[in-house]
């Protein structure tokens, strides 16, 4: 990821060699603040309270949380405690379990004295693998954008995205945004419609910030504007990320994704899902079985922003009760194709490969 002229990853080992350095995403777009997490409890808190978020990044941070737990105590009981504590932080993204299962497998059969080194090595591998997966997703998705650009000579292609599935949601490059960065770097004229993504505004505060850092033209829209823009022919394609895809191809992603998929379907706009294999859940037969995180009503009734004097403040919009389901499920029939590390695959092909 490019911040100014500097290349970073969303998660890096801290200078002390054992802590983990992440961006406190709650502070964006106003302040870029790096924090070092020094214990399993701190990593669990950072995931639960969404200092870090996005399915692949949650998995990567949990992997290091597991390492930190072993540093404190490398016994079997400590492993069990860390696994359960980290797994309980956020229920919807399957990448969390995917990552913790791999960490567990890497250390469980080792004597306690060998576990810490093995765990750090495995966590580093998982992060490197995520980077490679996102690069491959970018490369395959680029072909789609190239085709869309050829169909519209001398005009930018308009891509709509929801939530944040960019660098900040992964270790680097992103999933849905990876092809967009590559297209921009290759000279394809792209413009991104960024859904603000209420209630936490991951689109307005994270995706827009990322795109800005990379110089990609973009416009923030309210979550309700996408359907209208599609009716007016102003969206050429949609690309979103996902937190879990079930074995029938149903796609769980940030709340509001389903409505965009319906509007895209009604208007003949292709709707693509970008995902690494770590987001596929072969154990669930369909999207109804996915646990949907219900977050605090405060995220709906309050909003944070910058005052004219530069202070960041949270204000209350209403005192009425509010509900806050954080994800929804888009049925497989509304998906045009999946952009994966293996290529752009129809839902059937994707499932055949994943099986
Ligand atoms: O609640 P969040 O911000 O963790 O939700 C993130 C999303 O819904 C992303 O679209 C998803 O994790 C894919 S990230 C590559």
Boltz pocket constraint, residues with backbone or C-beta under 6 A from the ligand:
constraints:
  - pocket:
      binder: B
      contacts: [[A, 52], [A, 53], [A, 54], [A, 55], [A, 56], [A, 93], [A, 162], [A, 163], [A, 164], [A, 165], [A, 166], [A, 169], [A, 170], [A, 174], [A, 175], [A, 176], [A, 202], [A, 240], [A, 241], [A, 242], [A, 243], [A, 253], [A, 254], [A, 274], [A, 326]]
      max_distance: 6.0
